[in-house]
Amino acid sequence: MDEQALLGLNPNADADFRQRALAYFEQLKISQDAWQVCAEALAQSIYSDDHIKFFCFQVLEHQIKFKYSELTEVQQQLIRETLITWLQAQMLNPQPEKTFIRNKAAQVFALLFVTEYLTKWPKFFFDILSVVDLNPRGVDMYLRILMAVDAELVDRDVVHTSEASYCFALFEARRNTLLKDTMREQCIPSLVESWYQILQNYQYNNSELTCQCLEVVGAYVSWIDLSLIANERFINMLLGHMSVEVLREEACDCLFEIVNKGMDPIDKTKLVESLCQVLQSAGLFSIDQEDDVDFLARFSKLVNGMGQALIASWTKLIKNGDMKSAQDTLQAIEAKVALMLQLLIHEDDDISSNIIGFCYDYLHILKQLSALSAQQKANVEAIMLAVMKKLTYDEEYNFENEGEDEAMFVEYRKQLKLLLDRLAQVSPELLLASVRRVFNTTLQNWQTTRFMEVEVAIRLLYMLAEALPVSHGAHFSGDVTKATALQDMMRTLVTSGVSAYQHTSVTLEFFETVVRYEKFFAVEPQHIPAVLMAFLDHRGLRHTSPKVRSRTAYLFSRFVKSLNKQMNPFIEDVLNRIQDLMELSPPENGYQALLSSDDQLFIYETAGVLIVNSEYSAERKQVLMRNLLTPLMEKFKVLLEKLMMAQDEDRQMALADCLNHAVGFASRTSKAFSNKQTVKQCGCSEVYLDCLQTFLPALSCPLQKEVLRSGVRTFLHRMIICLEEEVLPFIPSASEHMLKDCEAKDLQEFIPLINQITAKFKTQVSPFLQQMFMPLLHAIFEVLLLPAEENDQSAALEKQMLRRSYFAFLQTVTGSGMSEVIANQGAENVERVMFTVIQGAVDYPDPIAQKTCFIILSKLVELWG
C-alpha cells in the first residue's frame, strides 16, 4: 500500500495528506486486486493504526457492495476466510479493537450475509457461533453482527436505496423477505438459544454484553416467532433484569418490543396482563419511590406500549363483535389509568411525554362510549388537571435565549394541546368549567401569583378557542352557557389589569388571546380603548423586550383589521400615537429604532387599514394618506442623493436598504385597498402617483442596482393593481431603466411585471409592447448566450429559469390576443422568435418550458394557421 497516502487517514493530518488519502481510496475502489491487499492486511494484522484498519474494511465493503459478482469463487472464499480469521484474532488480541472498527466490521459481515446466505454461506451464523463460543470479545462481535444484519433486513431508519430505481428497491424488499423466511426456518431457534445462554452467562458479571443482547432480542422480536421469546424462562429472566439497575433500561425496551408485536387480541391482552401482574408484584408500579428518571422514561414508554396494545385489542374485539372479551380488555385498560396518571403528572417532561399516546387513545375510547361511569368521569377530570399542571413553564425556562431545552418544552406543549382537544371532545362542559375555575381563581390575585401560573391560566382560555371550535370565530353566540363563560373570562382578562404583568410570557399571552377572541369586542366594544392603549404603550409596541414589540406589531395589525368597523372613533388618535414608530431609520443617525423594518411593515399596513376603512370623506382620507406617505417620500429623496455620493460600499448598502424599506412601507399601505374601497374611491390616486414619481429615479442609480430595482419593481406590481390605467405613463421609462445592464436574475424578475401589464391591459399597451419587445428579447438572448463554466450549477439554473420566464412572456402575449406584437417585429425577428420556441419545445430537457412552448405554438397555429 501507499504508506504516504495512508498517513492522510489520521484525522489530525493536514489537508494535502487527507486529499491524497481520499484520492488513494478512490483509486483502490476501481483497482481489480486492491481488496486482496486489504484482506491480507486484516487477516494478518499487518497494521496497528486504527484508521488504516477502518480503511481496509471500507475497501472490502465497497468490493462486496458493488463488485462482488465479478469475483471468482476462490476470491469470494478468500473474503469469507479473511473475515473469519479476523474474528478469531479478536479473541486473542491483548486489547479489543476500537468500537468504530468493530461496528464497521459488523457492517461488512452483514453485507456478506445478505449476499451469500441464500446461496454459498447457509451456515453463516453457525460458523460465527462456532468461532466465538462464549468468549466475551467474540460475543460482542456476534451481537454487533446480528444488529447489523437486522439493520440491513428490517431497520426502517436505514434508507437503503435513495437513488436506486424502483425495480431494485422492489428486488431488495423481496430478497429481505426471503432472507428472513429462510432464517426463521433454518437458524432462528438456534440464535434465540444462543441469546438465552449469553444472558444467563453474563447477566451478573458483564452488564455491557447483557444490554447488547437485550437490544438484539428487542430488535428481532418484531419478525420472529414470539413464542420463542414470550415464554416463561425468557420473561422471568427479563423481569429479573428489571430489578438490576444497570440492566433494567434495556430490559424495559426489550419488554416494550415484545408487547408491541402484532398478535391475536385475546392473546395480547393475556400477555400484557401477565406482564403487569409480575411488574406490579415486583413493586415497579410505585412511581413515587423511584428517583431514576432515565429508567422511569423507559418504564413510561413500556406502560404506554402496554396501554396502547390493550386499546388496539379492544378496538379489534369491538370490530369482531366479541363484547365479552372487549369488556374484559376495557377493565384491564381502566386498571392501568392510575399508573398512567402518575406518569403523566411526573415533573420530568420526558417521562410524561412518553405516556401521552396511551392517554390520548384512552380518551378516544371514552369518546366512543354512550355513557361514562363515575370512575371514568373522575379519570377525565384527573387527566384534565394533569394537563393543566404540565402546561406550566418551569423556573428554568429561558425566555430571552431559547435553546434546545426550551424547544423541547414547546413541542411537549403541542402534545398536551392535542390531549386538551381530545378532552374537549369527551366532555366539553367539564373542560369549560375547569378552565373557568382555574382562570378566575388565578386572575383574582394575579399581582401576587407567579408568572407561570398567570401565563397558563390565560393560555388555557386561548386554547379553548380550538378545543371548542365554532365557525368563523363565533364564540359569543349560539350555545348560551359556553358564550357566557367565554364572555365572562374575556371581560375579566381585559379589565383585571393583567396586561401590566411584568413578564414577557404573560404579556404575549394576553395579546395573543385578545386577538384570538376579537369577536368579543363586537359584543362589548366599550373595552376597545383599554386594549388599544395596551397595544400602544409600554405593555405592547413600546415594551422593553424586542420579542414582545415584534410580535405585538403583527398582532396589532390583525386586531385593527378584524375590528375595522369599531375603530372609527379612535383612528386619528391611533395614527398620532404610532407616528414615531413609523420613522424611517437612516443608517447614519445611530438611533436604535424600537421596531425592525419587518415590524414597521405591519404598522404601515395598520395605518393604511385605519385610513381606508374609516368612515371619513375621500378628501379626509387623502389628507391622512398624504400625511402618512409624505415623510417617506421626503426621506427617500434625501437618502437617494446621499447614496449617489457615497464612496464606502458598506454605507452604500445601508442606504440602499433604507431606500428599499421606504418603498416597501409605501407599498404595504396599499394592501388596505380592495374592490369595495379602491384607491380612486378613497381619493388617494394622486398620493401614490407622487410616490411613483419619487421612487422611479432610483432605477437610474448606478449603485446597488439589484436592491433598488427589486423594491421599485415590487411597488410597480402593487400600483398596477391599485392605480390601474393611471400607472401606464410610468411603465415605458421604468422598463427602459430596468433593461439597462441587467443580469439573468434582473430579467427573470422583470418579465413577470411585463406579463402582469400585458395580461391586465391587453391592447391598451400594444404600442408599448411593440416598442420594447425586441429590446427585451435582445437583453434575454444576450444573457442566455453568455459563456458559463461547465460545472457552474447556479449559472445553469439561472439560465434555465430565465428561459422559462422568456417562454412565459411569449405565452402571455399570445394568450392575451396580441400576437400582432410578434407579427409586427419584421420577418427576420419573427423567424428568430419562432426558432427559439420550436427549439424550446424539442431540444431543451425542461418539461415545464416544453409545455409552455407547445401552448405558444398551438395558439399561433390557431391564430396564423
Buried (B, 14 or more C-beta within 10 A) or exposed (E): BEEEBBBBBBEEBEEEBBEBBEEBBEEBBEEEEBBBBBBEBBBEEBBEEBBBBBBBBBBBBBBBEEEBEEBEEEBBEBBBEBBBBBBBBBBEEEEBBEEEBBBBBBBBBBBBBBBBBEEEBBEBBBBBBEBBEBBBBBBBBBBBBBBBBBBBBBEEEEEEEEEEEEEEEEEBEEBBEEBBEBBBEBBBEEBBEBBBBBBEBBBEEBBEBBBBBBBBBBBBBBBBEBEBBBEEEBBEBBBBBBEBEEBBBBBBBBBBBBBBBEBEBBEBBBBBBEBBEBBEEEEBBEBEEBEEEEBBBBBBBBBBBBBBBBBBBBBBBBEEEBEEBBEBBBEBBBEBBEBBBBBBBBEBBBBBBBBBBBBBBBBBBBEEEEEBEEEBBEBBBBBBBBBBBBBBBEEEBEBEEEEEEBEEBEEBBEBBBBBBBBBBBBBBEBBBBBBBEBBBEBBEEBEEBEBBBBBBBBBBBBBBBEBBEBEEBEBBEEBEEBBEBBBEBBBBBBEBEBBBBEBBBBBBBBBBBBBBBBBBBBBBBEBBEEBBBBBBBEBBBBBEBBBBBBBBBBBBBBBBBBBBEBBEEBBBEBBEBBBEBBBBBBBEEEEEBBBBBEBBBBBBBBBBBBBBBBEBEEEBBBBBBBBBBBBBBEBBBEBBEBBBEBEEEEBBBBBBBBBBBBBBBBBBBBBBBEEEBBBBBBBBBEBBBBBBEBBBBBBEBEBBBEBBBBBBBBBBBBBBBBBBEBBBEBBBEBBBBBBEEBBBBBBBBBBBBBBBBBBBBBEEBBEBBBEBBBEBBEBBBEBBEEEEEEEEEEBEEBBBBBBBBBBBBBBBBBBBEBBBBBBEBEEEBBEBBBEBBEEBBEEBEBEBBBEBBBBBBEBBEEEEE
